[in-house]
């Protein structure tokens, strides 16, 4: 496994933990589910560029979608 993939996975998982905690405390389901997705998806995506693209998309999702 590439070092860049591991580092990006760590970064996005850490951001996901923050999103999940924020979503739980604010009762924001979009932030909570995006946080959970950010925590779990680095285990499934092995391409570094795809990982960054999906991570950025998941990070921007709560900004544009409100439930």
Order of alpha helices (4+ residues) and beta strands (2+ residues): alpha-alpha-alpha
